Each structure stands twice: as C-alpha cells, then as structure tokens.
Amino acid sequence: MGLVVAENVVKTYCMGDVEVNAIKGVSFEIEPASFVSFVGPSGSGKSTLLNMIGCLDHPSSGKLTVAGTDISSLNRQSSASFRGDNIGFIFQDFNLIPVLTIEENVEYPLLMVQDWPVSKRKARVRELLEAVGITEQANKYPHQLSGGQKQRVAIARALVTHAKLILADEPTANLDHDTAYRIIELMKKMRDEYGSTFIFSTHDPKIMDAAEIIYTLEDGKLNQQQGGDSHE
C-alpha cells in the first residue's frame, strides 16, 4: 500500500450561501521515498490538497490514508498527534522561531511531540545539522543566516522526528536561482539517505524538473504526468 492514498477525495467550502468545490473527486497513490510535485495555477486546489494530506484539514468526502492511517476521520487532537509522529513541513518563508538558536529550532519538534531523553535528542539534532551542512551555524539565530541557510535549517527540522512524509509549500520561492538548485539537491539527498517522501506544492520549474512524478491540478481536478521532464 502507498504511503499516501487518496480515493475520490472531495473538499467543499461554504462561502456564505455559496458552496465552493475546491477538490473534485481526486484519486492517487504515492509510494514511500518518492519525490512528487503538485502543480497548477493559483486557486487550482493544490494548497488545499497539501493541507488535507498534512492533517491540517479534512476531506468533505472520500478517503485519505497516510502511513496506513485513515486521516479523514481524525479529530483535532488525534490529527496533531499524527502530524507530530509522521509529517514534517517546509515553508517558503522558513517559519523559524526568531528567539531560538538554530540548534533549538531543529530540536523544537522533538520537545513538542516526542518524549526523548536529552542525550538522544541532542544527538539527533547534531546528526541533522551535520547532514544539511549547517553545524557551524548551530548557535546563531535565524536573522544571522542567509535564505539558503534558513531553508537548510527548515529541512533539518522537518526530518528530525524521523518523519515519513515531508510536505513543502513553495520551498524555493524566496531563494535565488543557484541557492534554489542547491536546496533541491539537498532535499533529494535527504530523501535518499532517510527514505522520506517529499511532496511539493510549487510553481517552480526547477522542482518540476527534479520531481519523479508531477500531478497537475486544474479547477480542483487532477491529471498525472510521469517524470520530471513531462511538463514541458
């Protein structure tokens, strides 16, 4: 069974007296250790879909399974617990906590969701800081880092809990061209080393070129394109 399985997923919002069909009966399956991109114009539904996969929202109907759990019916507390154990997030604006050091930012998810002893926690943080090449910045604060360095920290933070699934919303949007390429290569390296699946919501052709599977969303409906060159 795939890591993420959607079966006829529908998401409808009520805007006053008007129903808005954001996602219209999509079905797909994403395997473990995949590098997948959801693309489409603004308003196509890709952020809505990413939010549902990340347990930040629920389908109106259909079934959505992540890591063997039907997340469609999880309550708020169960959703939060599931996210903490299984899902990491990478954001375009990094979302680092400004008053914490880089080491503390990476450690933060372990403090929030997993009861690890201090020695194990510190060792895991050091492992991830080294893996993303940011060890020398461990005692600095986010404002002292470049955009590329901040995104490396965000990747380490997303992986620190051994997350099976990493959801990345426009992770290269605030990076220059060369830095974006380096970050994409780093994410692929992390996928290869840790076996996590990366799912992107993006407009960036560089991520589309790197993706092994591209799903195109248009008006809430899904088309699949295989391979990173198939969007051209």
N, CA, C and O of each residue as an XYZ file, in Angstrom:
928
protein
N       0.839     -1.200      0.000
C       0.000      0.000      0.000
C       0.878      1.255      0.000
O       1.923      1.286      0.649
N       0.450      2.284     -0.726
C       1.206      3.515     -0.818
C       1.265      4.257      0.509
O       0.471      4.010      1.417
N       2.229      5.178      0.599
C       2.341      5.995      1.796
C       1.157      6.963      1.899
O       0.623      7.193      2.984
N       0.760      7.521      0.762
C      -0.414      8.405      0.700
C      -1.366      7.852     -0.352
O      -0.987      7.674     -1.510
N      -2.599      7.583      0.052
C      -3.603      7.052     -0.874
C      -4.867      7.893     -0.767
O      -5.476      7.979      0.300
N      -5.255      8.510     -1.871
C      -6.496      9.292     -1.934
C      -7.495      8.544     -2.806
O      -7.176      8.116     -3.916
N      -8.711      8.393     -2.283
C      -9.767      7.696     -3.013
C     -10.981      8.610     -3.118
O     -11.732      8.789     -2.159
N     -11.156      9.182     -4.305
C     -12.312     10.029     -4.615
C     -12.489     11.140     -3.574
O     -13.589     11.360     -3.068
N     -11.394     11.832     -3.265
C     -11.415     12.876     -2.235
C     -12.071     14.154     -2.770
O     -11.741     14.644     -3.850
N     -12.995     14.664     -1.989
C     -13.715     15.899     -2.316
C     -13.555     16.871     -1.156
O     -13.634     16.477      0.007
N     -13.326     18.159     -1.478
C     -13.314     19.192     -0.453
C     -14.192     20.350     -0.908
O     -13.962     20.964     -1.949
N     -15.209     20.627     -0.087
C     -16.159     21.696     -0.379
C     -16.161     22.692      0.771
O     -16.263     22.312      1.938
N     -16.047     23.968      0.429
C     -16.132     25.038      1.415
C     -17.442     25.797      1.224
O     -17.940     25.935      0.107
N     -17.986     26.281      2.332
C     -19.171     27.136      2.270
C     -18.749     28.582      2.452
O     -18.233     28.951      3.507
N     -18.965     29.406      1.430
C     -18.693     30.833      1.483
C     -20.025     31.560      1.538
O     -20.586     31.940      0.511
N     -20.528     31.749      2.772
C     -21.881     32.281      2.917
C     -22.886     31.239      2.461
O     -22.923     30.131      2.995
N     -23.696     31.589      1.482
C     -24.680     30.652      0.938
C     -24.154     29.904     -0.283
O     -24.882     29.128     -0.903
N     -22.895     30.137     -0.624
C     -22.333     29.550     -1.838
C     -21.373     28.418     -1.477
O     -20.521     28.572     -0.602
N     -21.515     27.278     -2.160
C     -20.574     26.173     -1.990
C     -19.462     26.284     -3.020
O     -19.713     26.468     -4.211
N     -18.213     26.168     -2.535
C     -17.055     26.202     -3.421
C     -16.415     24.818     -3.425
O     -15.979     24.323     -2.386
N     -16.364     24.207     -4.590
C     -15.775     22.871     -4.723
C     -14.286     23.009     -5.021
O     -13.885     23.167     -6.175
N     -13.471     22.948     -3.971
C     -12.027     23.166     -4.124
C     -11.329     21.936     -4.697
O     -10.429     22.066     -5.527
N     -11.732     20.755     -4.265
C     -11.182     19.491     -4.754
C     -12.351     18.618     -5.196
O     -13.322     18.439     -4.461
N     -12.239     18.078     -6.412
C     -13.395     17.419     -7.034
C     -13.109     15.953     -7.348
O     -12.873     15.582     -8.498
N     -13.134     15.138     -6.314
C     -13.062     13.694     -6.520
C     -11.726     13.200     -7.035
O     -11.685     12.470     -8.025
N     -10.621     13.581     -6.385
C      -9.296     13.164     -6.852
C      -8.891     11.833     -6.223
O      -9.224     11.543     -5.074
N      -8.175     11.043     -6.993
C      -7.641      9.763     -6.522
C      -6.191      9.637     -6.993
O      -5.874      9.950     -8.140
N      -5.321      9.180     -6.102
C      -3.918      8.979     -6.464
C      -3.268      8.139     -5.373
O      -3.835      7.946     -4.297
N      -2.064      7.640     -5.669
C      -1.292      6.871     -4.693
C       0.172      7.259     -4.809
O       0.731      7.278     -5.905
N       0.793      7.570     -3.672
C       2.194      7.985     -3.634
C       2.966      6.980     -2.790
O       2.604      6.694     -1.649
N       4.022      6.459     -3.364
C       4.807      5.418     -2.706
C       5.823      6.023     -1.732
O       6.160      7.203     -1.836
N       6.312      5.210     -0.783
C       7.378      5.682      0.109
C       8.620      6.106     -0.671
O       8.896      5.583     -1.750
N       9.363      7.058     -0.112
C      10.623      7.558     -0.678
C      10.445      8.153     -2.072
O      11.325      8.029     -2.923
N       9.302      8.800     -2.299
C       9.025      9.447     -3.575
C       9.374     10.930     -3.523
O       9.519     11.516     -2.450
N       9.505     11.521     -4.707
C       9.765     12.954     -4.871
C       8.690     13.453     -5.825
O       8.813     13.294     -7.040
N       7.637     14.054     -5.282
C       6.394     14.303     -6.025
C       6.048     15.788     -5.983
O       6.233     16.452     -4.963
N       5.547     16.295     -7.095
C       5.174     17.706     -7.162
C       3.722     17.854     -7.590
O       3.289     17.250     -8.572
N       2.967     18.669     -6.840
C       1.641     19.112     -7.262
C       1.782     20.518     -7.827
O       2.261     21.425     -7.148
N       1.366     20.688     -9.065
C       1.494     21.991     -9.718
C       0.126     22.433    -10.233
O      -0.803     21.637    -10.370
N       0.042     23.721    -10.510
C      -1.210     24.264    -11.023
C      -1.316     25.738    -10.706
O      -0.589     26.235     -9.845
N      -2.206     26.453    -11.379
C      -2.357     27.889    -11.129
C      -2.928     28.167     -9.750
O      -3.464     27.269     -9.100
N      -2.813     29.402     -9.308
C      -3.422     29.800     -8.038
C      -4.915     29.515     -8.083
O      -5.592     29.814     -9.067
N      -5.418     28.928     -6.993
C      -6.840     28.579     -6.937
C      -7.175     27.226     -7.518
O      -8.345     26.851     -7.588
N      -6.141     26.473     -7.943
C      -6.398     25.157     -8.545
C      -6.693     24.091     -7.509
O      -7.241     23.039     -7.838
N      -6.327     24.356     -6.236
C      -6.613     23.392     -5.182
C      -5.393     22.707     -4.608
O      -5.533     21.861     -3.724
N      -4.188     23.042     -5.081
C      -3.002     22.297     -4.627
C      -2.683     22.549     -3.156
O      -2.276     21.627     -2.449
N      -2.862     23.784     -2.687
C      -2.619     24.045     -1.259
C      -3.670     23.364     -0.390
O      -3.360     22.858      0.689
N      -4.917     23.354     -0.866
C      -5.987     22.648     -0.149
C      -5.648     21.170     -0.020
O      -5.816     20.577      1.046
N      -5.173     20.580     -1.108
C      -4.822     19.158     -1.095
C      -3.653     18.896     -0.157
O      -3.662     17.918      0.591
N      -2.652     19.760     -0.192
C      -1.497     19.597      0.694
C      -1.925     19.703      2.162
O      -1.436     18.957      3.010
N      -2.829     20.624      2.451
C      -3.317     20.782      3.825
C      -4.057     19.534      4.302
O      -3.947     19.156      5.469
N      -4.801     18.898      3.418
C      -5.505     17.673      3.812
C      -4.530     16.530      4.039
O      -4.682     15.778      5.001
N      -3.528     16.384      3.172
C      -2.522     15.345      3.364
C      -1.785     15.566      4.681
O      -1.406     14.607      5.353
N      -1.585     16.824      5.046
C      -0.877     17.162      6.280
C      -1.744     17.196      7.517
O      -1.290     17.648      8.568
N      -2.983     16.732      7.425
C      -3.905     16.679      8.569
C      -4.214     18.073      9.132
O      -4.555     18.206     10.307
N      -4.097     19.092      8.307
C      -4.486     20.436      8.730
C      -5.931     20.729      8.347
O      -6.516     21.715      8.795
N      -6.496     19.869      7.519
C      -7.893     19.978      7.088
C      -8.378     18.574      6.763
O      -7.573     17.652      6.637
N      -9.684     18.407      6.628
C     -10.254     17.092      6.353
C     -11.077     17.113      5.070
O     -11.690     18.128      4.741
N     -11.092     15.987      4.338
C     -11.955     15.916      3.165
C     -13.428     16.032      3.544
O     -13.833     15.633      4.636
N     -14.213     16.578      2.637
C     -15.665     16.591      2.826
C     -16.244     15.211      2.575
O     -17.229     14.814      3.196
N     -15.617     14.482      1.652
C     -15.996     13.084      1.397
C     -14.823     12.380      0.740
O     -13.842     13.013      0.352
N     -14.933     11.069      0.619
C     -13.832     10.275      0.110
C     -12.939      9.801      1.250
O     -13.217     10.057      2.421
N     -11.875      9.111      0.893
C     -10.975      8.534      1.887
C      -9.543      8.956      1.608
O      -9.085      8.902      0.467
N      -8.839      9.377      2.649
C      -7.445      9.792      2.529
C      -6.640      9.051      3.590
O      -6.861      9.227      4.788
N      -5.703      8.218      3.134
C      -4.893      7.391      4.021
C      -3.436      7.831      3.935
O      -2.883      7.961      2.843
N      -2.817      8.059      5.091
C      -1.406      8.431      5.160
C      -0.719      7.492      6.146
O      -1.156      7.350      7.288
N       0.351      6.858      5.697
C       1.122      5.937      6.542
C       0.218      4.884      7.190
O       0.384      4.541      8.360
N      -0.730      4.385      6.414
C      -1.617      3.327      6.879
C      -2.768      3.759      7.755
O      -3.533      2.914      8.218
N      -2.918      5.059      7.998
C      -3.990      5.576      8.852
C      -4.985      6.366      8.020
O      -4.600      7.247      7.250
N      -6.261      6.053      8.173
C      -7.311      6.842      7.536
C      -7.429      8.157      8.299
O      -8.022      8.200      9.377
N      -6.864      9.233      7.741
C      -6.841     10.509      8.446
C      -8.115     11.321      8.246
O      -8.280     12.388      8.837
N      -9.016     10.806      7.406
C     -10.239     11.549      7.089
C     -11.095     11.811      8.317
O     -11.798     12.819      8.391
N     -11.030     10.894      9.283
C     -11.939     10.980     10.419
C     -11.236     11.322     11.741
O     -11.856     11.267     12.803
N      -9.946     11.674     11.678
C      -9.231     12.000     12.917
C      -9.770     13.309     13.505
O     -10.049     14.261     12.776
N      -9.913     13.339     14.841
C     -10.307     14.596     15.472
C      -9.087     15.512     15.597
O      -7.984     15.142     15.196
N      -9.290     16.697     16.150
C      -8.221     17.696     16.185
C      -7.003     17.206     16.967
O      -5.869     17.373     16.519
N      -7.234     16.607     18.126
C      -6.124     16.135     18.958
C      -5.384     14.984     18.284
O      -4.154     14.941     18.275
N      -6.147     14.059     17.723
C      -5.532     12.916     17.043
C      -4.754     13.359     15.812
O      -3.697     12.807     15.509
N      -5.280     14.364     15.095
C      -4.586     14.898     13.922
C      -3.245     15.499     14.319
O      -2.237     15.277     13.649
N      -3.235     16.262     15.412
C      -1.996     16.893     15.873
C      -0.964     15.843     16.269
O       0.219     15.973     15.955
N      -1.417     14.809     16.957
C      -0.522     13.734     17.364
C       0.033     12.999     16.147
O       1.218     12.669     16.099
N      -0.824     12.747     15.176
C      -0.398     12.046     13.959
C       0.622     12.878     13.185
O       1.629     12.349     12.714
N       0.362     14.177     13.054
C       1.320     15.058     12.378
C       2.681     15.017     13.055
O       3.712     14.915     12.391
N       2.678     15.098     14.377
C       3.933     15.122     15.106
C       4.765     13.872     14.918
O       5.995     13.928     14.940
N       4.101     12.748     14.734
C       4.808     11.476     14.606
C       5.208     11.132     13.172
O       6.129     10.345     12.955
N       4.518     11.722     12.193
C       4.664     11.228     10.822
C       4.985     12.266      9.754
O       5.460     11.906      8.677
N       4.737     13.546     10.026
C       4.790     14.546      8.964
C       5.682     15.715      9.360
O       5.595     16.225     10.477
N       6.544     16.136      8.430
C       7.329     17.346      8.584
C       6.911     18.371      7.556
O       6.414     18.011      6.489
N       7.105     19.652      7.861
C       6.686     20.735      6.976
C       7.861     21.648      6.653
O       8.679     21.962      7.517
N       7.929     22.070      5.386
C       8.901     23.070      4.949
C       8.119     24.184      4.253
O       7.330     23.920      3.345
N       8.341     25.434      4.682
C       7.558     26.558      4.181
C       8.438     27.505      3.375
O       9.656     27.542      3.550
N       7.796     28.279      2.480
C       8.564     29.197      1.636
C       9.196     30.327      2.442
O      10.233     30.859      2.045
N       8.581     30.707      3.581
C       9.154     31.775      4.401
C       9.864     31.224      5.640
O      10.098     31.946      6.609
N      10.200     29.937      5.593
C      11.056     29.238      6.562
C      10.375     28.960      7.910
O      10.522     27.868      8.459
N       9.629     29.940      8.450
C       8.900     29.754      9.711
C       9.808     29.325     10.867
O       9.400     28.525     11.709
N      11.017     29.845     10.911
C      11.884     29.592     12.052
C      11.489     30.520     13.202
O      10.978     31.617     12.981
N      11.733     30.065     14.421
C      11.375     30.852     15.606
C      12.535     31.801     15.912
O      13.628     31.340     16.243
N      12.321     33.121     15.808
C      13.443     34.070     15.849
C      14.202     34.109     17.161
O      15.388     34.439     17.169
N      13.548     33.777     18.285
C      14.214     33.874     19.596
C      14.960     32.592     19.959
O      15.597     32.532     21.011
N      14.893     31.579     19.117
C      15.612     30.329     19.355
C      16.829     30.255     18.448
O      16.811     30.764     17.328
N      17.888     29.616     18.938
C      19.054     29.379     18.096
C      18.696     28.353     17.023
O      17.634     27.731     17.060
N      19.607     28.197     16.072
C      19.388     27.215     15.011
C      19.244     25.812     15.599
O      18.356     25.057     15.202
N      20.115     25.469     16.542
C      20.027     24.156     17.199
C      18.684     23.997     17.901
O      18.075     22.930     17.827
N      18.218     25.027     18.572
C      16.950     24.959     19.295
C      15.767     24.879     18.339
O      14.772     24.222     18.646
N      15.857     25.539     17.183
C      14.797     25.448     16.189
C      14.634     24.021     15.673
O      13.517     23.534     15.503
N      15.760     23.363     15.426
C      15.696     21.980     14.936
C      15.202     21.043     16.030
O      14.489     20.078     15.755
N      15.578     21.328     17.255
C      15.182     20.484     18.389
C      13.706     20.639     18.747
O      13.112     19.731     19.329
N      13.120     21.763     18.410
C      11.780     22.114     18.882
C      10.717     21.031     18.629
O       9.951     20.733     19.545
N      10.635     20.432     17.437
C       9.619     19.384     17.241
C       9.768     18.202     18.194
O       8.774     17.598     18.597
N      11.002     17.873     18.554
C      11.211     16.761     19.483
C      10.691     17.104     20.879
O      10.195     16.230     21.591
N      10.802     18.352     21.262
C      10.281     18.789     22.560
C       8.758     18.787     22.573
O       8.129     18.526     23.599
N       8.177     19.084     21.408
C       6.723     19.241     21.334
C       5.978     17.916     21.223
O       4.899     17.758     21.795
N       6.549     16.966     20.489
C       5.749     15.793     20.147
C       6.348     14.459     20.582
O       5.655     13.443     20.548
N       7.612     14.436     20.988
C       8.209     13.153     21.316
C       8.977     13.255     22.632
O       9.756     14.184     22.848
N       8.743     12.299     23.482
C       9.363     12.288     24.811
C      10.718     11.590     24.730
O      10.845     10.422     25.097
N      11.717     12.306     24.252
C      13.052     11.747     24.120
C      13.935     12.244     25.248
O      13.810     13.403     25.644
N      14.832     11.409     25.788
C      15.812     11.898     26.768
C      16.741     12.917     26.119
O      16.929     12.919     24.903
N      17.320     13.783     26.950
C      18.123     14.892     26.437
C      19.262     14.413     25.547
O      19.489     14.981     24.478
N      19.978     13.383     25.968
C      21.139     12.919     25.206
C      20.747     12.431     23.817
O      21.430     12.729     22.837
N      19.653     11.685     23.731
C      19.182     11.191     22.443
C      18.713     12.344     21.564
O      18.960     12.360     20.358
N      18.035     13.307     22.180
C      17.517     14.464     21.448
C      18.673     15.275     20.853
O      18.648     15.632     19.676
N      19.681     15.561     21.676
C      20.813     16.360     21.226
C      21.579     15.639     20.114
O      22.025     16.268     19.155
N      21.729     14.329     20.245
C      22.442     13.558     19.229
C      21.707     13.602     17.897
O      22.328     13.726     16.842
N      20.375     13.500     17.949
C      19.574     13.550     16.717
C      19.679     14.929     16.052
O      19.780     15.024     14.829
N      19.655     15.972     16.844
C      19.770     17.328     16.301
C      21.136     17.514     15.638
O      21.223     18.052     14.534
N      22.192     17.076     16.303
C      23.539     17.196     15.727
C      23.643     16.429     14.415
O      24.265     16.895     13.460
N      23.026     15.246     14.376
C      23.039     14.439     13.153
C      22.419     15.197     11.988
O      22.963     15.206     10.884
N      21.282     15.831     12.237
C      20.584     16.536     11.158
C      21.292     17.821     10.769
O      21.343     18.159      9.587
N      21.839     18.545     11.737
C      22.592     19.757     11.410
C      23.792     19.419     10.528
O      24.101     20.144      9.582
N      24.459     18.320     10.846
C      25.594     17.891     10.030
C      25.132     17.448      8.647
O      25.789     17.734      7.647
N      24.006     16.752      8.593
C      23.502     16.227      7.322
C      23.179     17.346      6.328
O      23.386     17.188      5.125
N      22.673     18.468      6.828
C      22.317     19.572      5.932
C      23.425     20.624      5.837
O      23.242     21.661      5.199
N      24.586     20.356      6.478
C      25.743     21.225      6.351
C      25.630     22.550      7.070
O      26.097     23.572      6.568
N      25.017     22.545      8.234
C      24.777     23.789      8.950
C      25.319     23.745     10.384
O      24.947     24.582     11.207
N      26.184     22.790     10.686
C      26.689     22.609     12.052
C      27.339     23.874     12.602
O      27.162     24.207     13.773
N      28.081     24.569     11.769
C      28.808     25.752     12.236
C      27.879     26.905     12.601
O      28.301     27.861     13.253
N      26.618     26.820     12.184
C      25.656     27.885     12.485
C      24.770     27.541     13.686
O      23.818     28.268     13.972
N      25.063     26.460     14.384
C      24.155     25.924     15.401
C      23.793     26.930     16.487
O      22.660     26.928     16.969
N      24.713     27.774     16.874
C      24.460     28.706     17.977
C      24.044     30.099     17.510
O      23.891     31.012     18.322
N      23.864     30.256     16.212
C      23.377     31.528     15.686
C      21.850     31.585     15.740
O      21.186     30.594     16.045
N      21.309     32.768     15.437
C      19.856     32.963     15.390
C      19.426     33.144     13.932
O      20.239     33.520     13.087
N      18.150     32.877     13.636
C      17.697     32.933     12.243
C      18.061     34.212     11.493
O      18.392     34.153     10.309
N      18.006     35.365     12.157
C      18.285     36.622     11.454
C      19.743     36.736     11.020
O      20.084     37.608     10.221
N      20.598     35.871     11.535
C      22.018     35.894     11.193
C      22.348     34.992     10.005
O      23.507     34.914      9.596
N      21.354     34.314      9.449
C      21.564     33.351      8.373
C      21.023     33.876      7.045
O      20.117     34.708      7.014
N      21.593     33.377      5.953
C      21.076     33.664      4.616
C      19.801     32.860      4.369
O      19.459     31.972      5.150
N      19.104     33.175      3.284
C      17.891     32.430      2.950
C      18.155     30.958      2.734
O      17.390     30.112      3.197
N      19.244     30.639      2.028
C      19.576     29.239      1.799
C      19.902     28.501      3.074
O      19.520     27.344      3.245
N      20.614     29.171      3.980
C      20.919     28.555      5.275
C      19.647     28.324      6.080
O      19.495     27.277      6.708
N      18.737     29.285      6.069
C      17.471     29.123      6.791
C      16.694     27.926      6.253
O      16.102     27.175      7.029
N      16.690     27.738      4.927
C      15.941     26.620      4.378
C      16.608     25.294      4.708
O      15.919     24.284      4.846
N      17.922     25.269      4.838
C      18.604     24.067      5.301
C      18.169     23.718      6.730
O      17.952     22.551      7.057
N      18.048     24.746      7.570
C      17.562     24.534      8.932
C      16.137     23.984      8.903
O      15.805     23.065      9.652
N      15.305     24.547      8.041
C      13.915     24.089      7.941
C      13.840     22.621      7.502
O      12.982     21.873      7.971
N      14.737     22.217      6.607
C      14.773     20.813      6.171
C      15.187     19.917      7.328
O      14.591     18.861      7.543
N      16.204     20.333      8.073
C      16.634     19.553      9.244
C      15.505     19.428     10.255
O      15.270     18.349     10.799
N      14.814     20.517     10.503
C      13.695     20.498     11.460
C      12.590     19.556     10.990
O      12.002     18.842     11.803
N      12.301     19.544      9.691
C      11.247     18.678      9.160
C      11.586     17.201      9.303
O      10.695     16.367      9.467
N      12.884     16.877      9.240
C      13.318     15.480      9.269
C      13.652     14.969     10.666
O      13.806     13.762     10.857
N      13.767     15.859     11.639
C      14.339     15.474     12.933
C      13.506     14.425     13.667
O      14.057     13.652     14.450
N      12.203     14.380     13.435
C      11.340     13.414     14.121
C      11.236     12.071     13.390
O      10.398     11.233     13.725
N      12.103     11.879     12.383
C      12.017     10.676     11.538
C      10.708     10.667     10.738
O      10.114      9.610     10.526
N      10.268     11.841     10.298
C       9.009     11.941      9.554
C       9.051     11.099      8.284
O      10.027     11.128      7.535
N       7.976     10.351      8.058
C       7.872      9.547      6.843
C       7.541     10.408      5.635
O       7.837     10.046      4.496
N       6.917     11.563      5.901
C       6.394     12.403      4.835
C       6.774     13.852      5.100
O       6.539     14.369      6.192
N       7.361     14.507      4.102
C       7.710     15.921      4.189
C       6.856     16.681      3.175
O       6.884     16.378      1.982
N       6.104     17.660      3.650
C       5.264     18.497      2.787
C       5.937     19.857      2.652
O       6.218     20.520      3.650
N       6.192     20.267      1.423
C       6.930     21.505      1.170
C       6.102     22.428      0.286
O       5.823     22.111     -0.870
N       5.714     23.571      0.839
C       4.887     24.547      0.124
C       5.790     25.647     -0.424
O       6.269     26.500      0.323
N       6.017     25.619     -1.737
C       6.869     26.606     -2.419
C       8.207     26.815     -1.684
O       8.544     27.947     -1.339
N       8.960     25.749     -1.446
C      10.160     25.873     -0.596
C      11.302     26.670     -1.214
O      12.240     27.047     -0.511
N      11.238     26.933     -2.529
C      12.316     27.692     -3.178
C      11.885     29.091     -3.586
O      12.650     29.806     -4.234
N      10.679     29.492     -3.219
C      10.121     30.756     -3.712
C      10.942     31.971     -3.299
O      11.026     32.941     -4.052
N      11.548     31.934     -2.116
C      12.293     33.086     -1.612
C      13.805     32.920     -1.738
O      14.574     33.582     -1.040
N      14.219     32.033     -2.632
C      15.647     31.772     -2.814
C      16.096     32.184     -4.211
O      15.317     32.116     -5.161
N      17.352     32.612     -4.337
C      17.867     32.924     -5.663
C      18.087     31.628     -6.443
O      18.022     30.532     -5.886
N      18.343     31.774     -7.725
C      18.390     30.638     -8.653
C      19.373     29.559     -8.210
O      19.008     28.388     -8.108
N      20.615     29.950     -7.948
C      21.644     28.966     -7.597
C      21.351     28.305     -6.248
O      21.533     27.098     -6.092
N      20.898     29.098     -5.279
C      20.579     28.549     -3.957
C      19.422     27.571     -4.059
O      19.427     26.528     -3.405
N      18.424     27.905     -4.881
C      17.273     27.007     -5.060
C      17.719     25.642     -5.576
O      17.247     24.610     -5.098
N      18.623     25.635     -6.546
C      19.126     24.363     -7.065
C      19.838     23.562     -5.974
O      19.673     22.346     -5.880
N      20.620     24.245     -5.164
C      21.341     23.542     -4.089
C      20.364     22.964     -3.065
O      20.578     21.865     -2.554
N      19.302     23.693     -2.767
C      18.310     23.211     -1.805
C      17.557     22.007     -2.367
O      17.274     21.057     -1.637
N      17.234     22.040     -3.654
C      16.551     20.894     -4.278
C      17.442     19.653     -4.222
O      16.976     18.562     -3.896
N      18.724     19.829     -4.541
C      19.657     18.701     -4.476
C      19.789     18.180     -3.045
O      19.896     16.974     -2.824
N      19.779     19.090     -2.084
C      19.857     18.675     -0.685
C      18.623     17.856     -0.297
O      18.747     16.839      0.384
N      17.443     18.289     -0.723
C      16.231     17.545     -0.392
C      16.246     16.153     -1.027
O      15.812     15.186     -0.402
N      16.735     16.046     -2.250
C      16.836     14.726     -2.875
C      17.829     13.835     -2.132
O      17.604     12.636     -1.963
N      18.933     14.444     -1.690
C      19.916     13.689     -0.909
C      19.296     13.195      0.395
O      19.518     12.050      0.790
N      18.519     14.045      1.065
C      17.863     13.656      2.314
C      16.837     12.547      2.059
O      16.683     11.635      2.870
N      16.148     12.637      0.936
C      15.219     11.554      0.583
C      15.961     10.236      0.447
O      15.522      9.206      0.959
N      17.099     10.279     -0.253
C      17.868      9.054     -0.483
C      18.433      8.495      0.818
O      18.471      7.279      1.006
N      18.872      9.376      1.717
C      19.507      8.927      2.953
C      18.507      8.463      4.002
O      18.761      7.492      4.715
N      17.370      9.147      4.102
C      16.420      8.878      5.186
C      15.143      8.168      4.722
O      14.355      7.711      5.550
N      14.936      8.073      3.414
C      13.784      7.353      2.896
C      12.462      8.073      3.062
O      11.403      7.460      2.931
N      12.507      9.372      3.348
C      11.268     10.143      3.491
C      10.712     10.514      2.118
O      11.466     10.720      1.167
N       9.409     10.595      2.027
C       8.746     11.071      0.820
C       8.601     12.582      0.884
O       8.182     13.127      1.904
N       8.949     13.262     -0.209
C       8.778     14.706     -0.323
C       7.638     15.004     -1.287
O       7.637     14.532     -2.424
N       6.666     15.791     -0.827
C       5.573     16.239     -1.686
C       5.597     17.764     -1.717
O       5.569     18.418     -0.675
N       5.649     18.321     -2.925
C       5.759     19.759     -3.101
C       4.472     20.344     -3.680
O       3.805     19.720     -4.506
N       4.142     21.533     -3.239
C       3.188     22.392     -3.932
C       4.020     23.546     -4.485
O       4.637     24.285     -3.717
N       4.044     23.708     -5.814
C       5.029     24.642     -6.367
C       4.634     25.169     -7.741
O       3.840     24.565     -8.462
N       5.220     26.322     -8.079
C       5.208     26.844     -9.441
C       6.607     26.778    -10.057
O       6.789     27.151    -11.216
N       7.584     26.314     -9.302
C       8.986     26.420     -9.687
C       9.366     25.330    -10.695
O       9.301     24.146    -10.364
N       9.761     25.703    -11.914
C      10.162     24.698    -12.908
C      11.335     23.836    -12.445
O      11.463     22.684    -12.859
N      12.193     24.397    -11.581
C      13.354     23.624    -11.113
C      12.899     22.429    -10.285
O      13.471     21.345    -10.404
N      11.876     22.609     -9.445
C      11.347     21.483     -8.673
C      10.620     20.508     -9.590
O      10.724     19.294     -9.415
N       9.887     21.033    -10.563
C       9.190     20.156    -11.511
C      10.184     19.291    -12.281
O       9.920     18.116    -12.536
N      11.332     19.873    -12.652
C      12.356     19.097    -13.351
C      12.915     17.982    -12.465
O      13.266     16.909    -12.956
N      12.996     18.241    -11.156
C      13.560     17.268    -10.223
C      12.546     16.203     -9.805
O      12.933     15.117     -9.374
N      11.263     16.503     -9.929
C      10.219     15.585     -9.455
C      10.178     14.312    -10.292
O      10.379     14.350    -11.506
N       9.920     13.200     -9.640
C       9.775     11.924    -10.333
C       8.351     11.743    -10.842
O       8.123     11.077    -11.852
N       7.408     12.333    -10.145
C       6.005     12.319    -10.580
C       5.451     13.727    -10.422
O       5.667     14.375     -9.398
N       4.737     14.199    -11.437
C       4.092     15.506    -11.391
C       2.591     15.305    -11.511
O       2.110     14.662    -12.443
N       1.857     15.867    -10.553
C       0.394     15.901    -10.628
C      -0.013     17.345    -10.918
O       0.391     18.265    -10.208
N      -0.809     17.534    -11.957
C      -1.291     18.864    -12.320
C      -2.739     19.015    -11.880
O      -3.606     18.221    -12.247
N      -2.977     20.042    -11.094
C      -4.328     20.346    -10.638
C      -4.887     21.511    -11.445
O      -4.236     22.544    -11.601
N      -6.090     21.333    -11.951
C      -6.793     22.387    -12.662
C      -8.241     22.377    -12.212
O      -8.960     21.395    -12.398
N      -8.657     23.485    -11.619
C     -10.040     23.633    -11.166
C     -10.459     22.473    -10.267
O     -11.580     21.975    -10.368
N      -9.539     22.041     -9.375
C      -9.857     21.002     -8.407
C      -9.801     19.588     -8.932
O     -10.086     18.644     -8.196
N      -9.435     19.421    -10.203
C      -9.329     18.087    -10.796
C      -7.864     17.775    -11.060
O      -7.043     18.673    -11.246
N      -7.553     16.476    -11.073
C      -6.162     16.037    -11.070
C      -5.806     15.301    -12.353
O      -6.539     14.427    -12.815
N      -4.647     15.682    -12.922
C      -4.040     14.937    -14.012
C      -2.643     14.536    -13.575
O      -1.956     15.313    -12.911
N      -2.217     13.348    -13.935
C      -0.887     12.868    -13.556
C       0.030     12.875    -14.764
O      -0.354     12.435    -15.848
N       1.244     13.375    -14.576
C       2.279     13.302    -15.577
C       3.481     12.610    -14.961
O       3.917     12.988    -13.874
N       4.011     11.629    -15.615
C       5.164     10.894    -15.080
C       6.448     11.592    -15.484
O       6.610     12.000    -16.635
N       7.356     11.726    -14.538
C       8.702     12.163    -14.858
C       8.865     13.662    -14.821
O       7.934     14.414    -15.108
N      10.066     14.086    -14.462
C      10.349     15.490    -14.277
C      10.396     16.304    -15.558
O      10.357     17.532    -15.494
N      10.478     15.662    -16.728
C      10.535     16.421    -17.979
C       9.209     16.481    -18.687
O       9.094     17.135    -19.724
N       8.182     15.805    -18.147
C       6.932     15.645    -18.879
C       6.069     16.890    -18.872
O       5.072     16.949    -19.592
N       6.434     17.901    -18.064
C       5.637     19.119    -18.045
C       5.958     20.042    -19.205
O       5.236     21.010    -19.444
N       7.045     19.754    -19.938
C       7.485     20.659    -20.960
C       6.669     20.474    -22.239
O       6.906     21.168    -23.228
